[in-house]
Amino acid sequence: MPTSDYTSVAYHPIHDRYYAADLGGPGNPAYAWDASGNLVNTDNPGVDQRGVYYNPNTGLLESVSYAACCSANPVRGIMALDLDAAGDYLGTNTQLLPAPIAALGTNNQTMPSYDPATDQLFASQGDGTVNVVNRTTGAAQPTITLDLGGAGVVVGNLNRDFVGFTGRTGEELAILDHANLQILVFDLTGAYVGASALPAGVTISDTSYNSGYTNGLFFIRDETFGANGGNRSFRIFPLPGVVLLQPDGAAGKDAYIDNSVPDNNYGNSSLLTDSTGGVGHALIEFDLAAIPAGSTVNQASLEIREWANCNSNINALEVYANLDVWDEATVTWNNAPAYGAVPLATSTGEVAGPACEWVKFDVTAQVQGWVDGTSPNDGFRITGPAAGSAIKFSSSSDGLTASERPILRLDLPPPDGFLPVLSDGCGFLIPAGKQSLWMLAILPLLIAGIVLVRRRT
């Protein structure tokens, strides 16, 4: 029979399923649901699970067990939960990194979340600090102390065991404030970013376990579904009106061109460069189709991260608007589009020193024109210093590190009179006006949350 406490939740993109388990012992069942929240499989992998996540680097459904920090045991540590080809549990497990993993801290109930880009686990210690651990080696990384004072809360307001890694740049960590029925968001320095209120009617009495973040959804145990609750999910976006466009290689459009090899195409390069032996320029175009026509653009920031020679040519980069269409797969120096005679902006964000940093350009006016339709969106051209300087940006949209791909950050206020809604996953919409912050629902991209309900006997 299910317990009243459960693990975090994992989404497996290959099987399009969600996974979680009852906790309390290695004999407790684990569950799999389809994308609509229907229970499709139950079994016992033999692990007393806590944090559960899908690891795209290994292709495995993985779990950090109870007492992985502190107690050696054949079924404790970082475990793979074995699945068959359909995504059903096989009832077995594989130990990937044995306990004790001391860097996980002293909270033996912690339910770590996972960042596949850095291969790091984030383990709540229950005191407002988060231990960061290399998943492969178990090595400790710098601890994060959450700014609870900035959030206006105390430790006792927070879920003790779970902090979710969101994958959103500058908004990486999310934690349930059960006392005030909201989700708090912090960055990787621990600085408070914002909060997203849960809708009226949610009932939460527990202070531990029972939280998860996966596939863009924050899961809580909502006791309105009964004594044992149901895993209810919500989309959270902590900054009002901020939309982050950071496409991957499939959706992105960027390339670099080089006059030393004027007929070469670099549309599938994982790096963008503005100079490499000759004079090189970077071309980037973001798809703005999801932005409603006529939207006011309060601010638009083009952001690209440096890769090499970061201690030279400070503030030397300029961005221009392209004046003609171009094809990522065929663009070269010789056939590249013309670009404006006057730069839109000069880069900011760089300081003297060897460290590589994010280079930022204020492109508000140009993006506003594209959204208004007064000029076609043919993207940007970034030019650099003299030949031979070889500044390279760390990643194009084809880069393997998702967090370092080019960004277009838009601050878009919600349309006048528009009230956001959250879906409760059962087809019912929470009444408008119940949320404290605007979310991505200002765009026609709202995706309903889901409810994962366990069968009970």
C-alpha positions as a Python dict, from the first residue, in 0.01 Angstrom:
ca = {
    (1, 'M'): (0, 0, 0),
    (2, 'P'): (144, 343, -88),
    (3, 'T'): (294, 549, 189),
    (4, 'S'): (221, 914, 251),
    (5, 'D'): (569, 1017, 133),
    (6, 'Y'): (729, 986, -207),
    (7, 'T'): (1044, 1065, -396),
    (8, 'S'): (1115, 1340, -644),
    (9, 'V'): (988, 1289, -1000),
    (10, 'A'): (1184, 1209, -1317),
    (11, 'Y'): (1075, 1255, -1678),
    (12, 'H'): (1221, 1010, -1932),
    (13, 'P'): (1209, 1175, -2278),
    (14, 'I'): (1271, 853, -2470),
    (15, 'H'): (975, 672, -2314),
    (16, 'D'): (772, 993, -2259),
    (17, 'R'): (700, 881, -1902),
    (18, 'Y'): (725, 1015, -1549),
    (19, 'Y'): (877, 807, -1269),
    (20, 'A'): (859, 826, -888),
    (21, 'A'): (837, 591, -592),
    (22, 'D'): (709, 555, -239),
    (23, 'L'): (991, 594, 6),
    (24, 'G'): (1060, 431, 340),
    (25, 'G'): (1238, 112, 241),
    (26, 'P'): (1380, -83, -54),
    (27, 'G'): (1063, -295, -65),
    (28, 'N'): (835, -2, -148),
    (29, 'P'): (691, 20, -500),
    (30, 'A'): (799, 247, -782),
    (31, 'Y'): (561, 389, -1041),
    (32, 'A'): (558, 498, -1405),
    (33, 'W'): (298, 728, -1561),
    (34, 'D'): (238, 827, -1920),
    (35, 'A'): (252, 1189, -2035),
    (36, 'S'): (-113, 1242, -1934),
    (37, 'G'): (-57, 1120, -1579),
    (38, 'N'): (-206, 772, -1621),
    (39, 'L'): (-38, 501, -1415),
    (40, 'V'): (106, 246, -1659),
    (41, 'N'): (355, 41, -1458),
    (42, 'T'): (436, -52, -1097),
    (43, 'D'): (727, -262, -973),
    (44, 'N'): (995, -277, -706),
    (45, 'P'): (1351, -202, -823),
    (46, 'G'): (1483, -279, -475),
    (47, 'V'): (1609, 71, -390),
    (48, 'D'): (1491, 304, -113),
    (49, 'Q'): (1485, 598, -351),
    (50, 'R'): (1506, 970, -276),
    (51, 'G'): (1617, 1185, -572),
    (52, 'V'): (1516, 1047, -912),
    (53, 'Y'): (1623, 1185, -1251),
    (54, 'Y'): (1686, 1086, -1612),
    (55, 'N'): (2051, 1117, -1712),
    (56, 'P'): (2090, 1191, -2085),
    (57, 'N'): (2465, 1134, -2057),
    (58, 'T'): (2414, 768, -1964),
    (59, 'G'): (2063, 713, -2101),
    (60, 'L'): (1963, 574, -1760),
    (61, 'L'): (1691, 642, -1507),
    (62, 'E'): (1895, 709, -1194),
    (63, 'S'): (1820, 754, -826),
    (64, 'V'): (2014, 875, -525),
    (65, 'S'): (1915, 643, -243),
    (66, 'Y'): (1837, 698, 121),
    (67, 'A'): (2156, 754, 327),
    (68, 'A'): (2370, 771, 14),
    (69, 'C'): (2577, 1025, 204),
    (70, 'C'): (2651, 821, 505),
    (71, 'S'): (2607, 446, 501),
    (72, 'A'): (2765, 174, 287),
    (73, 'N'): (2520, -77, 142),
    (74, 'P'): (2491, -267, -189),
    (75, 'V'): (2169, -79, -274),
    (76, 'R'): (2275, 264, -150),
    (77, 'G'): (2450, 538, -341),
    (78, 'I'): (2371, 643, -697),
    (79, 'M'): (2167, 364, -852),
    (80, 'A'): (2035, 291, -1200),
    (81, 'L'): (1672, 173, -1200),
    (82, 'D'): (1670, -87, -1476),
    (83, 'L'): (1401, -51, -1745),
    (84, 'D'): (1298, -265, -2039),
    (85, 'A'): (1260, -142, -2396),
    (86, 'A'): (907, -16, -2327),
    (87, 'G'): (1014, 182, -2022),
    (88, 'D'): (872, -62, -1765),
    (89, 'Y'): (1068, -141, -1451),
    (90, 'L'): (1258, -470, -1462),
    (91, 'G'): (1255, -501, -1084),
    (92, 'T'): (1634, -475, -1067),
    (93, 'N'): (1895, -208, -1013),
    (94, 'T'): (2261, -136, -1083),
    (95, 'Q'): (2491, 46, -841),
    (96, 'L'): (2672, 327, -1026),
    (97, 'L'): (2850, 503, -738),
    (98, 'P'): (2850, 330, -402),
    (99, 'A'): (2770, 493, -69),
    (100, 'P'): (2893, 660, 136),
    (101, 'I'): (2922, 973, -80),
    (102, 'A'): (3033, 1217, 188),
    (103, 'A'): (2995, 1525, -31),
    (104, 'L'): (2617, 1480, -25),
    (105, 'G'): (2630, 1615, 331),
    (106, 'T'): (2468, 1500, 653),
    (107, 'N'): (2101, 1497, 549),
    (108, 'N'): (2046, 1127, 481),
    (109, 'Q'): (1698, 1204, 343),
    (110, 'T'): (1818, 1451, 78),
    (111, 'M'): (1660, 1412, -267),
    (112, 'P'): (1921, 1554, -506),
    (113, 'S'): (1834, 1698, -846),
    (114, 'Y'): (2067, 1678, -1144),
    (115, 'D'): (2225, 1908, -1403),
    (116, 'P'): (2340, 1691, -1697),
    (117, 'A'): (2536, 1976, -1856),
    (118, 'T'): (2777, 2000, -1562),
    (119, 'D'): (2723, 1645, -1430),
    (120, 'Q'): (2638, 1787, -1088),
    (121, 'L'): (2390, 1693, -818),
    (122, 'F'): (2223, 1953, -596),
    (123, 'A'): (2152, 1815, -249),
    (124, 'S'): (1945, 2015, 1),
    (125, 'Q'): (2082, 2002, 355),
    (126, 'G'): (1761, 2120, 519),
    (127, 'D'): (1925, 2433, 660),
    (128, 'G'): (1917, 2667, 361),
    (129, 'T'): (2237, 2531, 209),
    (130, 'V'): (2278, 2313, -100),
    (131, 'N'): (2570, 2075, -143),
    (132, 'V'): (2692, 2046, -502),
    (133, 'V'): (2844, 1710, -594),
    (134, 'N'): (3004, 1567, -906),
    (135, 'R'): (2778, 1277, -995),
    (136, 'T'): (3051, 1065, -1155),
    (137, 'T'): (3324, 1100, -893),
    (138, 'G'): (3131, 1206, -582),
    (139, 'A'): (3366, 1502, -539),
    (140, 'A'): (3239, 1806, -352),
    (141, 'Q'): (3190, 2137, -535),
    (142, 'P'): (3138, 2476, -363),
    (143, 'T'): (2832, 2478, -137),
    (144, 'I'): (2548, 2719, -220),
    (145, 'T'): (2388, 2919, 62),
    (146, 'L'): (2039, 3037, -29),
    (147, 'D'): (1956, 3400, 51),
    (148, 'L'): (1652, 3330, 266),
    (149, 'G'): (1654, 3683, 405),
    (150, 'G'): (1622, 3824, 55),
    (151, 'A'): (1327, 3592, -1),
    (152, 'G'): (1167, 3697, 328),
    (153, 'V'): (1149, 3341, 464),
    (154, 'V'): (1312, 3127, 730),
    (155, 'V'): (1443, 2772, 708),
    (156, 'G'): (1130, 2630, 866),
    (157, 'N'): (920, 2757, 574),
    (158, 'L'): (1104, 2539, 323),
    (159, 'N'): (1087, 2181, 211),
    (160, 'R'): (1370, 2016, 399),
    (161, 'D'): (1491, 1763, 145),
    (162, 'F'): (1449, 1887, -211),
    (163, 'V'): (1577, 2173, -423),
    (164, 'G'): (1515, 2141, -796),
    (165, 'F'): (1760, 2224, -1072),
    (166, 'T'): (1559, 2403, -1344),
    (167, 'G'): (1818, 2446, -1620),
    (168, 'R'): (1713, 2811, -1661),
    (169, 'T'): (2010, 3051, -1673),
    (170, 'G'): (2005, 3280, -1370),
    (171, 'E'): (1705, 3094, -1225),
    (172, 'E'): (1861, 2755, -1163),
    (173, 'L'): (1730, 2646, -821),
    (174, 'A'): (1367, 2611, -712),
    (175, 'I'): (1237, 2510, -368),
    (176, 'L'): (891, 2474, -214),
    (177, 'D'): (792, 2725, 55),
    (178, 'H'): (513, 2517, 209),
    (179, 'A'): (433, 2778, 473),
    (180, 'N'): (346, 3047, 218),
    (181, 'L'): (234, 2819, -69),
    (182, 'Q'): (488, 2941, -320),
    (183, 'I'): (792, 2824, -513),
    (184, 'L'): (1108, 3026, -446),
    (185, 'V'): (1375, 3061, -713),
    (186, 'F'): (1746, 3128, -661),
    (187, 'D'): (2047, 3145, -891),
    (188, 'L'): (2364, 2938, -857),
    (189, 'T'): (2521, 3193, -622),
    (190, 'G'): (2225, 3151, -387),
    (191, 'A'): (2084, 3495, -467),
    (192, 'Y'): (1705, 3521, -447),
    (193, 'V'): (1545, 3572, -789),
    (194, 'G'): (1168, 3557, -738),
    (195, 'A'): (866, 3355, -634),
    (196, 'S'): (569, 3193, -804),
    (197, 'A'): (254, 3149, -596),
    (198, 'L'): (67, 2821, -597),
    (199, 'P'): (-304, 2851, -680),
    (200, 'A'): (-572, 2869, -416),
    (201, 'G'): (-699, 2533, -294),
    (202, 'V'): (-364, 2358, -270),
    (203, 'T'): (-322, 2174, 61),
    (204, 'I'): (27, 2099, 193),
    (205, 'S'): (101, 1987, 547),
    (206, 'D'): (434, 1808, 503),
    (207, 'T'): (769, 1978, 541),
    (208, 'S'): (989, 1714, 379),
    (209, 'Y'): (1007, 1483, 75),
    (210, 'N'): (719, 1509, -175),
    (211, 'S'): (865, 1764, -418),
    (212, 'G'): (1016, 1733, -764),
    (213, 'Y'): (1117, 1930, -1071),
    (214, 'T'): (1140, 1777, -1416),
    (215, 'N'): (1044, 1856, -1776),
    (216, 'G'): (974, 2219, -1682),
    (217, 'L'): (724, 2119, -1411),
    (218, 'F'): (744, 2160, -1034),
    (219, 'F'): (568, 1875, -853),
    (220, 'I'): (416, 1894, -506),
    (221, 'R'): (203, 1655, -302),
    (222, 'D'): (-141, 1813, -297),
    (223, 'E'): (-349, 1661, -18),
    (224, 'T'): (-675, 1769, -179),
    (225, 'F'): (-633, 1441, -371),
    (226, 'G'): (-668, 1241, -50),
    (227, 'A'): (-470, 1142, 256),
    (228, 'N'): (-170, 1033, 52),
    (229, 'G'): (-203, 1318, -195),
    (230, 'G'): (-131, 1325, -564),
    (231, 'N'): (177, 1454, -745),
    (232, 'R'): (44, 1779, -886),
    (233, 'S'): (257, 1982, -1123),
    (234, 'F'): (286, 2350, -1211),
    (235, 'R'): (489, 2555, -1451),
    (236, 'I'): (689, 2824, -1272),
    (237, 'F'): (850, 3130, -1427),
    (238, 'P'): (992, 3352, -1156),
    (239, 'L'): (1051, 3677, -1345),
    (240, 'P'): (745, 3868, -1471),
    (241, 'G'): (741, 3880, -1847),
    (242, 'V'): (1094, 3756, -1904),
    (243, 'V'): (1123, 3516, -2198),
    (244, 'L'): (1452, 3339, -2258),
    (245, 'L'): (1519, 3220, -2614),
    (246, 'Q'): (1811, 2976, -2611),
    (247, 'P'): (1749, 2721, -2890),
    (248, 'D'): (1939, 2399, -2944),
    (249, 'G'): (2094, 2288, -3271),
    (250, 'A'): (1765, 2164, -3413),
    (251, 'A'): (1583, 2495, -3359),
    (252, 'G'): (1873, 2740, -3368),
    (253, 'K'): (2015, 2928, -3664),
    (254, 'D'): (2374, 3050, -3643),
    (255, 'A'): (2706, 3025, -3825),
    (256, 'Y'): (3038, 3199, -3856),
    (257, 'I'): (3202, 3321, -4175),
    (258, 'D'): (3574, 3377, -4241),
    (259, 'N'): (3733, 3577, -4522),
    (260, 'S'): (4050, 3365, -4510),
    (261, 'V'): (3839, 3072, -4634),
    (262, 'P'): (3564, 3271, -4808),
    (263, 'D'): (3378, 2976, -4958),
    (264, 'N'): (3367, 2761, -4644),
    (265, 'N'): (3043, 2709, -4451),
    (266, 'Y'): (3048, 2673, -4072),
    (267, 'G'): (2677, 2639, -4007),
    (268, 'N'): (2714, 2322, -3802),
    (269, 'S'): (3012, 2436, -3596),
    (270, 'S'): (2975, 2402, -3219),
    (271, 'L'): (3161, 2733, -3181),
    (272, 'L'): (3102, 3084, -3307),
    (273, 'T'): (3402, 3303, -3378),
    (274, 'D'): (3456, 3658, -3489),
    (275, 'S'): (3818, 3616, -3600),
    (276, 'T'): (4032, 3315, -3686),
    (277, 'G'): (4337, 3385, -3895),
    (278, 'G'): (4145, 3623, -4117),
    (279, 'V'): (3845, 3838, -4034),
    (280, 'G'): (3555, 3635, -3907),
    (281, 'H'): (3197, 3734, -3826),
    (282, 'A'): (2923, 3549, -3639),
    (283, 'L'): (2566, 3532, -3771),
    (284, 'I'): (2274, 3455, -3538),
    (285, 'E'): (1899, 3462, -3595),
    (286, 'F'): (1630, 3387, -3335),
    (287, 'D'): (1279, 3272, -3423),
    (288, 'L'): (1036, 3533, -3285),
    (289, 'A'): (718, 3366, -3415),
    (290, 'A'): (597, 3294, -3061),
    (291, 'I'): (603, 3664, -2964),
    (292, 'P'): (257, 3812, -3025),
    (293, 'A'): (261, 4083, -3292),
    (294, 'G'): (247, 4429, -3141),
    (295, 'S'): (402, 4327, -2810),
    (296, 'T'): (599, 4596, -2631),
    (297, 'V'): (961, 4498, -2585),
    (298, 'N'): (1078, 4659, -2263),
    (299, 'Q'): (1427, 4527, -2317),
    (300, 'A'): (1602, 4279, -2546),
    (301, 'S'): (1951, 4153, -2468),
    (302, 'L'): (2164, 3941, -2702),
    (303, 'E'): (2401, 3736, -2487),
    (304, 'I'): (2693, 3521, -2599),
    (305, 'R'): (2968, 3372, -2386),
    (306, 'E'): (3338, 3419, -2465),
    (307, 'W'): (3558, 3116, -2520),
    (308, 'A'): (3922, 3221, -2572),
    (309, 'N'): (4147, 3531, -2557),
    (310, 'C'): (3908, 3666, -2299),
    (311, 'N'): (4160, 3909, -2150),
    (312, 'S'): (4197, 4118, -2464),
    (313, 'N'): (3988, 4351, -2682),
    (314, 'I'): (3761, 4455, -2397),
    (315, 'N'): (3431, 4598, -2528),
    (316, 'A'): (3561, 4560, -2884),
    (317, 'L'): (3267, 4362, -3022),
    (318, 'E'): (2983, 4520, -3218),
    (319, 'V'): (2649, 4386, -3336),
    (320, 'Y'): (2470, 4483, -3656),
    (321, 'A'): (2136, 4389, -3816),
    (322, 'N'): (2151, 4166, -4123),
    (323, 'L'): (1969, 4315, -4423),
    (324, 'D'): (1890, 4000, -4619),
    (325, 'V'): (1796, 3635, -4575),
    (326, 'W'): (2065, 3369, -4528),
    (327, 'D'): (2082, 2994, -4494),
    (328, 'E'): (2271, 2840, -4204),
    (329, 'A'): (2370, 2539, -4417),
    (330, 'T'): (2514, 2738, -4709),
    (331, 'V'): (2621, 3082, -4586),
    (332, 'T'): (2986, 3174, -4648),
    (333, 'W'): (3189, 3493, -4646),
    (334, 'N'): (3129, 3535, -5018),
    (335, 'N'): (2748, 3497, -5009),
    (336, 'A'): (2675, 3642, -4663),
    (337, 'P'): (2395, 3896, -4631),
    (338, 'A'): (2468, 4267, -4626),
    (339, 'Y'): (2440, 4433, -4288),
    (340, 'G'): (2369, 4779, -4149),
    (341, 'A'): (2622, 5059, -4172),
    (342, 'V'): (2577, 5156, -3806),
    (343, 'P'): (2620, 4911, -3518),
    (344, 'L'): (2317, 4844, -3301),
    (345, 'A'): (2530, 4815, -2990),
    (346, 'T'): (2877, 4760, -2851),
    (347, 'S'): (2931, 4472, -2611),
    (348, 'T'): (2915, 4509, -2235),
    (349, 'G'): (2981, 4268, -1951),
    (350, 'E'): (3355, 4224, -2006),
    (351, 'V'): (3622, 4320, -1757),
    (352, 'A'): (4000, 4304, -1777),
    (353, 'G'): (4138, 3966, -1676),
    (354, 'P'): (4169, 3611, -1802),
    (355, 'A'): (3818, 3493, -1710),
    (356, 'C'): (3572, 3434, -1992),
    (357, 'E'): (3240, 3609, -1943),
    (358, 'W'): (2902, 3666, -2103),
    (359, 'V'): (2913, 3936, -2371),
    (360, 'K'): (2588, 4130, -2387),
    (361, 'F'): (2435, 4368, -2641),
    (362, 'D'): (2128, 4586, -2589),
    (363, 'V'): (1924, 4524, -2906),
    (364, 'T'): (1588, 4647, -2779),
    (365, 'A'): (1507, 4886, -3063),
    (366, 'Q'): (1592, 4635, -3336),
    (367, 'V'): (1388, 4353, -3181),
    (368, 'Q'): (1095, 4590, -3131),
    (369, 'G'): (1104, 4665, -3502),
    (370, 'W'): (1103, 4295, -3585),
    (371, 'V'): (809, 4230, -3352),
    (372, 'D'): (619, 4528, -3499),
    (373, 'G'): (689, 4405, -3851),
    (374, 'T'): (852, 4732, -3960),
    (375, 'S'): (1162, 4540, -4072),
    (376, 'P'): (1222, 4173, -4153),
    (377, 'N'): (1400, 3957, -3898),
    (378, 'D'): (1720, 3842, -4069),
    (379, 'G'): (1913, 3821, -3745),
    (380, 'F'): (2237, 3971, -3621),
    (381, 'R'): (2596, 3993, -3736),
    (382, 'I'): (2864, 4023, -3467),
    (383, 'T'): (3199, 4168, -3570),
    (384, 'G'): (3518, 4172, -3371),
    (385, 'P'): (3860, 4329, -3351),
    (386, 'A'): (4146, 4308, -3599),
    (387, 'A'): (4251, 3985, -3768),
    (388, 'G'): (4438, 3739, -3551),
    (389, 'S'): (4265, 3821, -3222),
    (390, 'A'): (4064, 3498, -3246),
    (391, 'I'): (3796, 3565, -2988),
    (392, 'K'): (3568, 3263, -2988),
    (393, 'F'): (3236, 3227, -2819),
    (394, 'S'): (3197, 2908, -2622),
    (395, 'S'): (2901, 2772, -2807),
    (396, 'S'): (2670, 2804, -3099),
    (397, 'S'): (2323, 2654, -3080),
    (398, 'D'): (2494, 2328, -3181),
    (399, 'G'): (2715, 2332, -2871),
    (400, 'L'): (2690, 2042, -2628),
    (401, 'T'): (2663, 2261, -2317),
    (402, 'A'): (2305, 2385, -2322),
    (403, 'S'): (2360, 2660, -2064),
    (404, 'E'): (2627, 2829, -2282),
    (405, 'R'): (2434, 2856, -2607),
    (406, 'P'): (2348, 3204, -2741),
    (407, 'I'): (2059, 3379, -2565),
    (408, 'L'): (1805, 3641, -2665),
    (409, 'R'): (1652, 3762, -2337),
    (410, 'L'): (1324, 3951, -2377),
    (411, 'D'): (1137, 4152, -2115),
    (412, 'L'): (776, 4153, -2238),
    (413, 'P'): (494, 4290, -2019),
    (414, 'P'): (165, 4098, -2033),
    (415, 'P'): (-102, 4247, -2259),
    (416, 'D'): (-339, 4489, -2087),
    (417, 'G'): (-612, 4309, -1898),
    (418, 'F'): (-460, 3964, -1952),
    (419, 'L'): (-464, 3734, -1651),
    (420, 'P'): (-251, 3419, -1647),
    (421, 'V'): (-383, 3078, -1563),
    (422, 'L'): (-230, 2754, -1446),
    (423, 'S'): (-366, 2421, -1550),
    (424, 'D'): (-421, 2164, -1278),
    (425, 'G'): (-359, 1890, -1533),
    (426, 'C'): (-713, 1750, -1527),
    (427, 'G'): (-847, 1989, -1786),
    (428, 'F'): (-963, 2251, -1536),
    (429, 'L'): (-811, 2597, -1523),
    (430, 'I'): (-735, 2767, -1193),
    (431, 'P'): (-927, 3100, -1186),
    (432, 'A'): (-725, 3388, -1325),
    (433, 'G'): (-561, 3625, -1082),
    (434, 'K'): (-460, 3358, -830),
    (435, 'Q'): (-91, 3375, -918),
    (436, 'S'): (155, 3637, -796),
    (437, 'L'): (377, 3648, -1103),
    (438, 'W'): (343, 3656, -1480),
    (439, 'M'): (468, 3344, -1650),
    (440, 'L'): (532, 3222, -2001),
    (441, 'A'): (155, 3195, -2036),
    (442, 'I'): (175, 3543, -2186),
    (443, 'L'): (276, 3356, -2500),
    (444, 'P'): (69, 3100, -2688),
    (445, 'L'): (296, 2830, -2546),
    (446, 'L'): (113, 2736, -2224),
    (447, 'I'): (154, 2368, -2155),
    (448, 'A'): (-73, 2214, -1895),
    (449, 'G'): (67, 2057, -1585),
    (450, 'I'): (-25, 1701, -1504),
    (451, 'V'): (-140, 1513, -1198),
    (452, 'L'): (17, 1179, -1116),
    (453, 'V'): (-220, 979, -894),
    (454, 'R'): (-131, 639, -751),
    (455, 'R'): (-377, 353, -726),
    (456, 'R'): (-443, 256, -367),
    (457, 'T'): (-544, -77, -220),
}
